[in-house]
Amino acid sequence: MSVIALNEGYTGEVKDREENFHGNRLLFVGWEDHLMFCAPHCIPVPPSMTFASFANDVLPGIYSSHPDWDKVRLDEIEWFSSNQRFTPAFDRTLEENGLRHKAVIRFRTPGLTGIRGSCS
């Protein structure tokens, strides 16, 4: 996500460059239809992490406080990357799945639409 300044007044050092995260990349993660989380989470992850590890180990750490989380079935999740449907290769790394620094990934869980259907 680069910024294009319209005038000379926008200057400064970019602090969220990939090289500033000690081998990690920032990944923005959002769970569609779940308003308990007002915005995507921004997390640092190693590009060498497999997508399976991300889905099985990282996501529960972020979202398990939601009452719907126990009903989530990983094999039914609809994934989106850069607003496009995305079919991740779970045995491949985040890098191999094309998730670059500051990538946005969203997921939808069919049949789960927030607390008491608040998003339906």
Secondary structure, DSSP 4 states (H G I P E B T S, - for coil): -----SSTT-----TT-GGGGTT-EEEEEEETT-TTS-S-EEEEE-TTSBHHHIIIIIHHHHHTTSTTGGG--GGGPEEEETTEEE---TTSBTTTTT--TTEEEEEE-TT--SGGGTT-
